[in-house]
Amino acid sequence: MPSINILSPHTADLIAAGEVVERPASVVKELIENSIDAGAKNISIEVSRGGMDFIRVSDDGCGMSPEDAGIAFLRHATSKIKDAASLEAIATLGFRGEALAAVSAVSKIELITREHGAEIGTLVALTAGEIDGMSPTGCREGTSITIKALFYNTPARLKFLKSDRAEGAACLAAALRCALGHPEISMRMTRDGQELFFTPGDGEIKSALYSLLGRELAMDMLEAKSTGDGIKATGFVSAPHACRGNRSMQFFFINGRSFKSALLQAALENAYKNSLLVGRFPACAIYISLDFSKVDVNVHPTKQEVKFSEEKKVFDAVYYAALSALMGEAKSAEIALSPGTQGTIAQSTSFYKPAQAEPDKAPAAPYENLTLRQSAAAYAPSRMVEILMPEIFPAPKAAPLPQSHAAQNPEPPAVQSPPAPQAEAAAPSPREPFEQTPWRVIGEALATYIIVESGDTLALIDKHAAHERVIFDRLMAQQGEIMSQPLLIPETFTPAEDISRTLEEHSDELRRCGYDFDIYGTGAVVIRALPADTDGTGVAALEEIAEKLKNGSSGDLRDEILHTIACKAAIKAGKSSQPDEIAKIAEAVMDGSVRYCPHGRPVSVSLTKRELDKQFMRIV
C-alpha cells in the first residue's frame, strides 16, 4: 500500500496555481480585477507574445505600503475580506487571496507600487514565489506589476498552451470583459506594441460598446431596462436583424463582475423567441444589480460562476429587460409634414388610413417597425448620424416595467422555458400615446414589395415575409389545438420511407397543429384536413415539416411546424396580389404588429425624402 506524503509548500502552490492560472488570460483578468478593487480610474494592459514573454498591468489606484507589498504574494493574503462573515456579502471582484500567490509560483515578477500620499514607492522582485529583493524606488502613485516567463518552471503547462496568436486573443477577450464591465474606468490595451482598444472611462455603456465591440454592433444595440423585486437589469441588446452566428458577444455582469450563465442566456434568447433566424443569437451587455448577500461568487477559483438565491427573479429581470428593448425599438421620430404634403395625403386613395383612436384605447404609434433605423443603416453616409443627430434618428427608449413583475405577471416564464404568450404581451407597460402619421399604399413593385408612403418616408414591405408573420401570429394565438379545415377532395402522395415514418412518429403533434392524415401500409399518405385559413399547405408543407423533424428540430416542435405552415401559406414573392390583400398586409406592418418574419428577417425598410433628395443632389 503506498504511503501518504505531505507535499511541500512549493508543490502545493504549483497545484493551486493550476486552479487559478490556466493560461496568460487568467493572469490578465486577475491583475485587472486587482486594479479595479484598488479604485483605479486608469488602467494600462501590455502583453507580449500572447502573454508568455511578459504581461504588465499598471494603474493609478490606491497603491500599497512597503509592509503590504512584502506580504501581498503570500497565499490567502488579501485586503478584500477580514473574516468568514465577509463571505456572506462580497462586494469586491477579488477576495480569495490566491491570485498573486498562484501567479508568483509559476513566473518571475516585478512589482512597483506607491501608496497615495507616500513620498517614495516600493520595488519587489520575486522568482517562483520567493522574494529576491525589495527596495525603495521612485515611481508614480499606484501600482505596476510585470509578469515574465510565465510557466517557466512548469513545462507540462507550457505544453498545453496554444499559439501566441491564440493566447493573445484570449488575453484580449479577458481584458475586454473587464473593460466592458466597468465603463467608468479608462482602460488601454496593447499587444506586441500595437494598441488594441482604449475606453474613455466616461461611465457611458454605449461609449464602452463603441470602443470595444465596434461601431457597427454598437449602432445596432437597443437600450434594455428592467427594475423590480430588488433587482435591476440594464444595458443593451442587439436588434434582431443584427444578431450573430454564435454567443461570443453575450456579456453578463453581476454587480460589476463578469460571469457566465446558461440561465441568463436562456432568459435573453426567450425574449427573442420567433424573432430570430435559425442559428442566430442576440448580442448583449447586461448589467445586473442586486443585494450582495443574494449572490454567491465563492463557487469556483476562477470566479466565472455564481449562484443566485432567487434564480427565478434574476431570470425574469433579464427576460423583461430584453423584451422591453425589443418592444420599444419601433418608436421612431415624429415627422413634421409640410402643408403641401398634408394636402396631398388628404386627397389620397382609399388605402389612406387616418389616425383614429378606438374608444378607451390609446392611439397606435405612427410607424412602429424598424424602417427609420434601417434606413439610417442602409443609406446614411455614416451611421454615427444616429449618435450625433438624435432628433433625426432617436435612440429607442425602453418601455418602463412595473415595480413588481409578480404584480403584473402572476405566473412569469419558467426558468429555461419559453414564457407564456400572455406574460410576453403584458410585460412592458403601454407606450405614451401620440398622433399616428397617416399613410397610404402607393402600389406593388416587382410583384414582391409593397410601397407605402408615410409622411416624408417611403416604406418597402416584403409582402411574403409580412404575410408569413401575420399567419404565424394567428396560428400561435390559438391555444391548444389548431382548428382544421376538411378538404373536399383529399390529397394523396407517396413520400420516401423515412418521411412516411417521421410523419407517423409525430402524427399526434401534427394533428394538434391542424393536420388530419392517414398512412397506409403501402406508404401512401392521405391528407384529409389542413390548418384552417392556410391554403396551399398540403403536400409540400407536410413533406417539408417531416424533413425538418427527421433532421432534428432546432427549437420548439410546435413552433417549427407552425413556421413551415405559415411560410407555405403566405403570399408568394413574384406573384401579383389583390389590392385588399396588399392593404391588410400594409396595415399589419404600419400599426407595428408585424416587424419580423417568424425566422427573424425584417419585413420592411424605408427611405426618407431627405435621403432621396440627396440621391438626386437636390440637397448636399
C-alpha positions as CSV (number, residue, x, y, z in Angstrom):
1,M,0.0,0.0,0.0
2,P,1.5,3.4,-1.0
3,S,2.4,5.7,1.9
4,I,0.8,9.1,2.3
5,N,3.2,12.1,1.6
6,I,2.8,15.6,2.8
7,L,3.6,17.9,-0.1
8,S,6.0,20.7,0.2
9,P,4.6,24.3,0.3
10,H,6.1,24.9,-3.1
11,T,4.4,21.9,-4.7
12,A,1.1,22.8,-3.1
13,D,1.5,26.3,-4.6
14,L,2.0,24.9,-8.0
15,I,-1.1,22.7,-7.7
16,A,-3.1,25.7,-6.5
17,A,-1.7,27.8,-9.3
18,G,-3.2,25.3,-11.8
19,E,-6.7,26.1,-10.5
20,V,-6.4,29.9,-10.8
21,V,-3.9,30.4,-13.6
22,E,-5.0,28.3,-16.5
23,R,-3.3,30.5,-19.2
24,P,-1.9,34.0,-19.7
25,A,-5.5,35.3,-20.0
26,S,-6.2,34.2,-16.4
27,V,-3.3,36.4,-15.2
28,V,-4.6,39.4,-17.2
29,K,-8.0,39.0,-15.6
30,E,-6.8,38.7,-12.1
31,L,-4.4,41.7,-12.3
32,I,-7.1,43.9,-13.9
33,E,-9.6,43.0,-11.1
34,N,-7.0,43.9,-8.5
35,S,-6.6,47.3,-10.1
36,I,-10.3,47.8,-10.2
37,D,-10.6,46.9,-6.5
38,A,-7.8,49.3,-5.8
39,G,-10.0,52.2,-7.0
40,A,-8.1,52.8,-10.2
41,K,-9.5,55.3,-12.7
42,N,-7.0,54.5,-15.5
43,I,-5.6,51.1,-16.2
44,S,-3.0,50.1,-18.8
45,I,-2.5,46.5,-20.0
46,E,0.5,45.4,-22.1
47,V,1.0,41.9,-23.4
48,S,3.9,40.4,-25.4
49,R,3.9,37.1,-27.3
50,G,0.5,36.1,-26.1
51,G,1.5,36.9,-22.5
52,M,4.4,34.4,-22.5
53,D,7.2,37.0,-22.6
54,F,5.6,39.4,-20.3
55,I,2.3,40.8,-19.0
56,R,2.2,44.3,-17.4
57,V,-0.8,45.9,-15.8
58,S,-0.4,49.5,-14.4
59,D,-3.0,51.6,-12.6
60,D,-3.4,54.8,-10.6
61,G,-5.2,53.1,-7.7
62,C,-4.5,53.4,-4.0
63,G,-1.1,51.6,-4.2
64,M,0.5,49.6,-1.4
65,S,2.6,50.4,1.6
66,P,6.0,48.6,1.8
67,E,4.6,46.4,4.5
68,D,1.6,45.3,2.3
69,A,3.8,44.8,-0.7
70,G,6.0,42.4,1.2
71,I,3.1,40.1,2.1
72,A,0.9,40.5,-0.9
73,F,2.2,37.3,-2.6
74,L,1.5,35.0,0.4
75,R,-1.3,32.6,0.0
76,H,-4.6,33.8,1.3
77,A,-3.2,37.3,1.9
78,T,-6.0,39.8,0.9
79,S,-7.3,43.2,1.7
80,K,-10.8,42.4,0.4
81,I,-12.2,40.4,3.4
82,K,-11.4,40.0,7.1
83,D,-13.3,37.0,8.4
84,A,-15.9,34.3,7.5
85,A,-18.7,36.8,7.9
86,S,-17.3,38.8,5.0
87,L,-18.0,35.9,2.6
88,E,-21.8,36.4,3.1
89,A,-21.8,39.7,1.1
90,I,-18.7,40.0,-1.2
91,A,-18.6,43.5,-2.7
92,T,-15.1,43.2,-4.4
93,L,-14.0,41.3,-7.5
94,G,-11.2,39.6,-5.7
95,F,-11.4,38.1,-2.2
96,R,-9.7,34.7,-2.1
97,G,-6.1,36.0,-1.7
98,E,-4.9,33.3,-4.1
99,A,-4.3,35.1,-7.4
100,L,-0.9,36.8,-6.7
101,A,0.4,33.8,-4.9
102,A,-0.6,31.5,-7.7
103,V,0.9,33.7,-10.4
104,S,4.1,34.2,-8.5
105,A,4.6,30.5,-8.1
106,V,4.9,30.0,-11.8
107,S,6.6,33.1,-13.0
108,K,9.1,35.9,-12.4
109,I,7.5,39.1,-11.1
110,E,8.5,42.7,-10.6
111,L,6.1,44.9,-8.5
112,I,6.4,48.7,-8.4
113,T,3.9,50.4,-6.1
114,R,3.5,53.7,-4.3
115,E,0.7,54.4,-1.8
116,H,-1.3,57.6,-2.2
117,G,0.4,60.4,-0.2
118,A,3.6,58.5,0.2
119,E,6.9,60.2,-0.7
120,I,8.5,57.1,-2.2
121,G,7.4,53.8,-3.7
122,T,8.5,50.2,-3.3
123,L,10.1,47.7,-5.7
124,V,9.7,44.0,-5.1
125,A,11.2,41.2,-7.3
126,L,10.1,37.6,-7.0
127,T,11.0,34.3,-8.6
128,A,8.8,31.2,-8.2
129,G,7.1,32.8,-5.2
130,E,10.3,33.7,-3.4
131,I,11.3,37.3,-2.8
132,D,14.6,38.1,-4.5
133,G,14.8,41.6,-3.3
134,M,12.8,44.6,-2.0
135,S,13.9,48.2,-2.1
136,P,12.6,51.8,-2.2
137,T,12.1,53.3,-5.7
138,G,10.8,56.4,-7.3
139,C,7.5,55.9,-9.1
140,R,4.1,57.5,-9.6
141,E,1.2,56.8,-7.2
142,G,-0.5,53.5,-8.0
143,T,0.8,50.0,-8.9
144,S,2.6,48.5,-11.8
145,I,3.1,44.7,-11.9
146,T,5.1,42.9,-14.6
147,I,4.9,39.1,-15.1
148,K,7.7,37.5,-17.0
149,A,8.5,33.9,-18.1
150,L,5.1,32.6,-17.2
151,F,5.1,28.8,-16.5
152,Y,8.9,28.6,-16.9
153,N,9.0,26.1,-14.0
154,T,6.0,24.0,-15.1
155,P,6.9,22.7,-18.6
156,A,3.8,20.4,-18.5
157,R,1.6,23.5,-18.5
158,L,3.5,25.1,-21.4
159,K,2.9,22.1,-23.5
160,F,-0.9,22.6,-23.4
161,L,-0.8,26.3,-24.3
162,K,-1.9,27.4,-27.8
163,S,-0.1,29.6,-30.3
164,D,1.0,33.1,-29.4
165,R,-1.8,34.5,-31.5
166,A,-4.5,32.4,-29.8
167,E,-3.2,33.2,-26.3
168,G,-3.0,36.8,-27.2
169,A,-6.7,36.7,-28.4
170,A,-7.6,35.1,-25.1
171,C,-5.8,37.9,-23.2
172,L,-7.7,40.5,-25.3
173,A,-11.1,38.8,-24.5
174,A,-10.3,38.8,-20.8
175,A,-9.3,42.4,-20.8
176,L,-12.3,43.4,-22.9
177,R,-14.8,41.8,-20.5
178,C,-13.2,43.7,-17.6
179,A,-13.3,47.0,-19.5
180,L,-16.9,46.4,-20.6
181,G,-17.9,45.7,-17.1
182,H,-16.6,49.0,-15.8
183,P,-17.2,51.8,-18.3
184,E,-16.4,54.3,-15.6
185,I,-12.7,53.2,-15.8
186,S,-10.5,54.2,-18.7
187,M,-8.6,51.1,-20.0
188,R,-6.0,50.8,-22.7
189,M,-4.5,47.6,-24.0
190,T,-1.6,47.0,-26.3
191,R,-0.3,43.7,-27.7
192,D,3.2,43.5,-29.1
193,G,3.4,47.3,-29.2
194,Q,0.1,47.7,-31.0
195,E,-2.9,49.3,-29.3
196,L,-6.0,47.0,-29.4
197,F,-8.5,49.2,-27.6
198,F,-9.0,52.3,-25.5
199,T,-12.1,53.2,-23.5
200,P,-12.8,56.8,-22.4
201,G,-13.9,55.9,-18.9
202,D,-16.9,58.3,-19.1
203,G,-19.2,55.9,-17.4
204,E,-21.4,55.5,-20.5
205,I,-22.1,51.9,-21.5
206,K,-22.7,52.9,-25.1
207,S,-19.2,54.5,-25.2
208,A,-17.6,51.3,-24.0
209,L,-19.6,49.3,-26.5
210,Y,-18.5,51.5,-29.3
211,S,-14.8,51.4,-28.3
212,L,-14.7,47.7,-27.6
213,L,-17.2,46.0,-29.9
214,G,-17.0,48.4,-32.8
215,R,-19.3,50.9,-34.4
216,E,-21.4,48.5,-36.4
217,L,-22.5,46.4,-33.5
218,A,-22.8,49.4,-31.1
219,M,-25.1,51.2,-33.6
220,D,-27.4,48.2,-33.7
221,M,-27.8,47.9,-29.9
222,L,-31.1,48.7,-28.2
223,E,-31.3,50.0,-24.6
224,A,-32.7,47.4,-22.2
225,K,-34.0,48.1,-18.7
226,S,-35.9,46.3,-16.0
227,T,-36.5,47.1,-12.3
228,G,-38.4,45.1,-9.7
229,D,-38.2,42.8,-6.7
230,G,-34.9,44.5,-5.6
231,I,-33.2,43.5,-8.9
232,K,-32.2,46.0,-11.6
233,A,-31.1,44.9,-15.1
234,T,-29.9,47.5,-17.5
235,G,-27.7,47.5,-20.6
236,F,-28.1,47.0,-24.3
237,V,-29.2,44.1,-26.6
238,S,-28.8,43.8,-30.3
239,A,-31.7,44.4,-32.7
240,P,-32.9,41.1,-34.2
241,H,-31.5,41.9,-37.7
242,A,-28.1,42.4,-36.2
243,C,-27.8,39.1,-34.2
244,R,-24.7,37.0,-34.5
245,G,-23.8,33.4,-35.6
246,N,-22.7,32.5,-32.0
247,R,-22.9,33.6,-28.4
248,S,-19.5,35.2,-28.2
249,M,-21.0,38.7,-28.0
250,Q,-23.2,37.9,-25.0
251,F,-21.8,39.7,-21.8
252,F,-23.4,39.4,-18.4
253,F,-22.3,41.3,-15.3
254,I,-23.4,41.0,-11.7
255,N,-22.5,44.0,-9.6
256,G,-19.7,44.7,-12.0
257,R,-18.4,41.1,-12.1
258,S,-18.3,39.3,-15.5
259,F,-19.7,35.8,-15.3
260,K,-21.1,33.0,-17.5
261,S,-24.6,31.8,-17.1
262,A,-26.7,29.4,-19.1
263,L,-29.7,30.6,-17.1
264,L,-29.4,34.2,-18.3
265,Q,-28.6,33.1,-21.9
266,A,-31.9,31.3,-21.9
267,A,-33.7,34.3,-20.4
268,L,-32.2,36.6,-23.1
269,E,-33.0,34.2,-26.0
270,N,-36.5,33.6,-24.8
271,A,-37.2,37.3,-25.3
272,Y,-36.2,36.9,-28.9
273,K,-38.5,33.9,-29.5
274,N,-39.8,33.9,-33.1
275,S,-37.8,37.0,-34.0
276,L,-34.5,35.4,-35.0
277,L,-33.3,33.3,-37.9
278,V,-32.3,29.8,-37.0
279,G,-28.7,29.6,-35.8
280,R,-28.6,33.3,-34.9
281,F,-28.0,34.6,-31.4
282,P,-28.5,38.1,-29.8
283,A,-25.6,40.1,-28.6
284,C,-25.9,41.9,-25.3
285,A,-24.2,43.7,-22.5
286,I,-26.5,43.3,-19.5
287,Y,-25.6,44.6,-16.0
288,I,-27.5,43.2,-13.1
289,S,-27.5,44.9,-9.7
290,L,-28.8,43.2,-6.6
291,D,-28.0,42.9,-2.9
292,F,-24.5,41.3,-2.5
293,S,-25.9,38.9,0.0
294,K,-28.2,37.4,-2.6
295,V,-25.4,36.2,-4.9
296,D,-22.7,33.7,-4.1
297,V,-19.5,34.3,-6.0
298,N,-17.4,31.9,-4.0
299,V,-18.2,29.0,-6.2
300,H,-15.1,28.4,-8.3
301,P,-11.5,29.7,-8.1
302,T,-11.8,31.5,-11.4
303,K,-14.9,33.3,-10.1
304,Q,-16.6,32.8,-13.5
305,E,-19.6,31.1,-12.0
306,V,-22.1,32.5,-9.5
307,K,-25.2,31.2,-7.7
308,F,-28.3,33.3,-7.1
309,S,-30.5,32.8,-4.0
310,E,-33.5,33.7,-6.2
311,E,-32.8,32.5,-9.7
312,K,-36.3,33.0,-11.0
313,K,-36.3,36.7,-10.2
314,V,-33.0,37.2,-11.9
315,F,-34.2,35.2,-15.0
316,D,-37.3,37.4,-15.1
317,A,-35.3,40.6,-14.8
318,V,-33.1,39.8,-17.8
319,Y,-36.0,38.5,-19.8
320,Y,-38.1,41.6,-19.3
321,A,-35.2,43.9,-19.8
322,A,-34.5,42.4,-23.3
323,L,-38.2,42.3,-24.1
324,S,-38.7,46.0,-23.2
325,A,-35.8,46.8,-25.6
326,L,-37.4,44.9,-28.5
327,M,-40.9,46.3,-27.9
328,G,-39.6,49.8,-27.5
329,E,-37.4,49.6,-30.6
330,A,-40.0,50.6,-33.1
331,K,-40.8,54.0,-31.7
332,S,-39.5,56.4,-34.3
333,A,-39.2,60.1,-34.9
334,E,-42.4,62.1,-35.5
335,I,-42.1,63.6,-38.9
336,A,-43.4,67.2,-39.4
337,L,-45.3,67.4,-42.6
338,S,-45.4,70.4,-44.8
339,P,-48.8,71.9,-45.7
340,G,-48.3,70.7,-49.3
341,T,-47.6,67.1,-48.2
342,Q,-50.6,67.2,-45.9
343,G,-52.8,68.3,-48.7
344,T,-51.6,65.6,-51.0
345,I,-52.2,62.9,-48.3
346,A,-55.7,64.3,-47.7
347,Q,-56.6,63.6,-51.4
348,S,-55.0,60.1,-51.4
349,T,-56.7,56.8,-52.4
350,S,-59.0,54.5,-50.4
351,F,-55.9,52.9,-48.9
352,Y,-55.4,56.1,-46.8
353,K,-55.5,55.3,-43.1
354,P,-56.3,58.3,-40.9
355,A,-55.3,58.3,-37.3
356,Q,-58.3,57.0,-35.4
357,A,-58.2,56.1,-31.7
358,E,-60.6,53.4,-30.6
359,P,-62.7,54.2,-27.5
360,D,-60.8,53.7,-24.3
361,K,-57.7,52.8,-26.2
362,A,-54.6,54.9,-26.7
363,P,-53.8,55.8,-30.4
364,A,-51.3,53.5,-32.0
365,A,-47.8,54.6,-32.8
366,P,-47.3,56.1,-36.3
367,Y,-44.7,53.7,-37.7
368,E,-43.8,51.0,-35.2
369,N,-41.4,49.0,-37.2
370,L,-37.7,49.1,-37.9
371,T,-37.9,51.3,-41.0
372,L,-36.3,54.5,-39.9
373,R,-33.4,52.8,-38.1
374,Q,-32.8,50.5,-41.0
375,S,-32.9,53.4,-43.5
376,A,-30.2,55.1,-41.4
377,A,-28.1,51.9,-41.5
378,A,-28.6,51.4,-45.2
379,Y,-28.4,54.9,-46.7
380,A,-26.8,57.4,-44.3
381,P,-23.2,58.2,-45.2
382,S,-22.2,57.4,-41.6
383,R,-24.1,55.5,-39.0
384,M,-22.6,57.9,-36.5
385,V,-25.5,60.2,-37.6
386,E,-27.7,58.3,-35.2
387,I,-25.5,59.4,-32.3
388,L,-24.8,63.0,-33.4
389,M,-28.3,63.7,-34.6
390,P,-30.8,62.1,-32.2
391,E,-33.5,64.4,-33.3
392,I,-33.4,62.7,-36.7
393,F,-32.8,59.1,-35.6
394,P,-33.6,59.0,-31.9
395,A,-32.3,56.1,-29.9
396,P,-35.1,53.7,-29.0
397,K,-36.4,54.1,-25.5
398,A,-37.1,51.0,-23.3
399,A,-40.7,50.8,-22.1
400,P,-40.9,51.1,-18.3
401,L,-41.6,48.0,-16.4
402,P,-43.8,47.6,-13.4
403,Q,-42.2,47.8,-10.0
404,S,-43.1,44.2,-9.3
405,H,-43.1,41.6,-12.0
406,A,-45.3,39.4,-9.9
407,A,-48.0,42.1,-9.7
408,Q,-48.4,42.2,-13.5
409,N,-47.4,38.7,-14.3
410,P,-48.8,36.3,-11.7
411,E,-47.2,33.3,-13.5
412,P,-43.9,34.6,-15.1
413,P,-42.0,32.4,-17.5
414,A,-40.5,29.3,-16.1
415,V,-36.7,29.1,-15.9
416,Q,-35.2,27.8,-19.1
417,S,-38.5,27.6,-20.8
418,P,-40.3,30.0,-23.2
419,P,-42.6,32.4,-21.4
420,A,-46.3,32.1,-21.9
421,P,-47.8,34.4,-24.7
422,Q,-50.0,36.2,-22.2
423,A,-46.9,37.0,-20.0
424,E,-45.0,38.3,-23.0
425,A,-47.8,40.6,-24.0
426,A,-48.2,42.0,-20.6
427,A,-44.5,42.6,-19.7
428,P,-43.8,46.2,-20.7
429,S,-46.3,48.9,-19.8
430,P,-48.0,50.7,-22.7
431,R,-46.1,53.4,-24.6
432,E,-47.1,57.0,-24.3
433,P,-49.8,57.7,-26.9
434,F,-49.0,60.1,-29.7
435,E,-50.5,61.1,-33.0
436,Q,-50.4,58.5,-35.8
437,T,-48.9,59.6,-39.0
438,P,-51.3,58.9,-41.9
439,W,-50.1,56.5,-44.6
440,R,-51.2,55.2,-47.9
441,V,-50.3,52.3,-50.2
442,I,-48.8,53.6,-53.5
443,G,-48.7,50.2,-55.1
444,E,-46.7,47.0,-55.6
445,A,-43.2,46.7,-57.0
446,L,-41.7,43.7,-58.8
447,A,-44.7,41.6,-57.6
448,T,-42.7,41.3,-54.3
449,Y,-42.7,44.6,-52.4
450,I,-45.5,46.9,-51.2
451,I,-44.7,50.6,-51.5
452,V,-46.2,52.7,-48.7
453,E,-45.9,56.5,-48.2
454,S,-46.0,57.7,-44.6
455,G,-45.3,61.3,-44.1
456,D,-41.9,62.1,-45.7
457,T,-40.9,58.4,-45.7
458,L,-41.3,55.6,-48.3
459,A,-41.5,52.1,-46.9
460,L,-40.9,49.0,-48.9
461,I,-42.6,45.9,-47.4
462,D,-41.7,42.4,-48.2
463,K,-45.2,41.1,-48.6
464,H,-44.3,37.4,-48.3
465,A,-42.3,37.9,-45.1
466,A,-45.0,40.2,-43.6
467,H,-47.9,37.9,-44.6
468,E,-46.0,34.9,-43.2
469,R,-45.8,36.6,-39.8
470,V,-49.5,37.5,-39.9
471,I,-50.4,33.9,-40.4
472,F,-47.9,32.6,-37.8
473,D,-49.2,35.0,-35.1
474,R,-52.7,34.0,-35.9
475,L,-51.8,30.3,-35.5
476,M,-49.8,30.9,-32.3
477,A,-52.8,32.8,-30.8
478,Q,-54.8,29.5,-31.0
479,Q,-54.0,28.0,-27.6
480,G,-54.1,24.2,-27.7
481,E,-55.1,22.6,-31.0
482,I,-55.2,24.5,-34.3
483,M,-58.5,24.5,-36.0
484,S,-58.7,22.1,-39.0
485,Q,-60.4,22.7,-42.4
486,P,-61.6,19.5,-44.1
487,L,-60.6,19.1,-47.8
488,L,-63.4,18.4,-50.3
489,I,-61.0,16.2,-52.2
490,P,-58.3,14.5,-50.0
491,E,-54.7,14.9,-51.3
492,T,-52.7,11.7,-51.7
493,F,-49.0,11.3,-52.1
494,T,-46.4,8.6,-51.5
495,P,-43.3,10.0,-49.8
496,A,-39.9,8.3,-49.2
497,E,-40.0,5.7,-46.5
498,D,-38.1,7.8,-43.9
499,I,-40.6,10.7,-44.5
500,S,-43.5,8.4,-44.0
501,R,-42.0,7.0,-40.8
502,T,-41.4,10.5,-39.5
503,L,-44.9,11.6,-40.2
504,E,-46.2,8.6,-38.3
505,E,-43.9,9.2,-35.3
506,H,-45.1,12.8,-35.0
507,S,-48.7,12.3,-36.0
508,D,-50.1,13.4,-32.7
509,E,-48.3,16.8,-32.7
510,L,-49.2,17.3,-36.4
511,R,-52.8,16.7,-35.7
512,R,-52.7,19.3,-32.8
513,C,-51.4,21.7,-35.4
514,G,-54.4,21.2,-37.7
515,Y,-53.4,18.3,-40.0
516,D,-55.5,15.2,-40.4
517,F,-54.0,12.4,-42.4
518,D,-53.8,8.6,-42.7
519,I,-50.8,6.5,-43.6
520,Y,-51.5,3.2,-45.4
521,G,-49.4,0.1,-45.5
522,T,-48.1,0.9,-49.0
523,G,-46.6,4.1,-47.6
524,A,-49.2,6.3,-49.2
525,V,-50.3,9.4,-47.1
526,V,-53.9,10.7,-47.5
527,I,-54.3,14.3,-46.2
528,R,-58.0,14.9,-45.2
529,A,-57.7,18.3,-43.4
530,L,-55.4,21.2,-43.2
531,P,-54.9,24.0,-40.7
532,A,-57.8,26.5,-41.1
533,D,-57.3,29.5,-43.3
534,T,-54.0,28.3,-44.7
535,D,-54.5,27.5,-48.3
536,G,-51.6,25.8,-50.1
537,T,-50.2,24.0,-47.0
538,G,-50.9,20.4,-48.1
539,V,-48.4,18.0,-49.6
540,A,-45.4,20.4,-50.0
541,A,-45.7,21.7,-46.4
542,L,-46.2,18.3,-44.9
543,E,-43.1,16.9,-46.7
544,E,-41.0,19.9,-45.6
545,I,-42.2,19.6,-42.0
546,A,-41.3,15.9,-42.0
547,E,-37.9,16.7,-43.4
548,K,-37.2,19.1,-40.6
549,L,-38.4,16.7,-38.0
550,K,-36.3,13.9,-39.4
551,N,-33.2,16.0,-39.2
552,G,-34.0,17.1,-35.7
553,S,-35.8,20.3,-34.7
554,S,-33.6,23.2,-33.6
555,G,-36.3,24.6,-31.3
556,D,-39.8,24.1,-30.0
557,L,-41.6,21.4,-32.1
558,R,-44.9,23.2,-32.4
559,D,-43.2,26.5,-33.4
560,E,-41.2,24.6,-36.1
561,I,-44.3,23.2,-37.5
562,L,-46.2,26.5,-37.5
563,H,-43.2,28.3,-39.1
564,T,-43.4,26.0,-42.1
565,I,-47.2,26.2,-42.3
566,A,-47.1,30.0,-42.3
567,C,-44.3,30.1,-44.9
568,K,-46.2,27.8,-47.3
569,A,-49.5,29.6,-46.8
570,A,-48.1,33.1,-47.2
571,I,-48.4,35.1,-50.5
572,K,-45.5,34.1,-52.7
573,A,-43.0,36.7,-53.9
574,G,-43.2,37.3,-57.7
575,K,-47.0,36.7,-57.7
576,S,-49.2,39.8,-58.0
577,S,-51.7,40.3,-55.2
578,Q,-55.1,41.9,-55.0
579,P,-55.4,45.4,-53.6
580,D,-57.3,44.3,-50.5
581,E,-54.6,41.7,-49.7
582,I,-51.9,44.4,-50.0
583,A,-53.9,46.8,-47.8
584,K,-54.3,44.2,-45.0
585,I,-50.6,43.4,-45.0
586,A,-49.5,47.0,-45.1
587,E,-51.9,47.8,-42.2
588,A,-50.3,45.0,-40.1
589,V,-46.8,46.4,-40.7
590,M,-47.7,50.1,-40.3
591,D,-49.6,49.6,-37.0
592,G,-46.5,47.9,-35.6
593,S,-48.0,44.4,-35.0
594,V,-45.6,42.9,-37.6
595,R,-41.9,43.7,-37.6
596,Y,-40.1,40.5,-38.5
597,C,-41.0,37.2,-40.2
598,P,-41.0,34.2,-37.9
599,H,-37.4,33.4,-39.0
600,G,-36.2,36.9,-37.8
601,R,-35.9,38.7,-41.2
602,P,-37.1,42.3,-41.2
603,V,-40.3,42.8,-43.2
604,S,-39.7,46.4,-44.2
605,V,-37.1,49.0,-44.9
606,S,-37.6,52.7,-45.6
607,L,-36.2,55.7,-47.4
608,T,-36.8,59.2,-46.3
609,K,-37.5,62.2,-48.6
610,R,-34.2,63.7,-47.3
611,E,-32.3,60.7,-48.5
612,L,-34.0,60.7,-51.9
613,D,-33.2,64.4,-52.2
614,K,-29.5,63.6,-51.5
615,Q,-29.5,60.9,-54.2
616,F,-30.8,63.4,-56.8
617,M,-28.5,66.1,-55.4
618,R,-31.4,68.4,-54.6
619,I,-29.6,68.9,-51.3
620,V,-26.0,68.3,-50.1
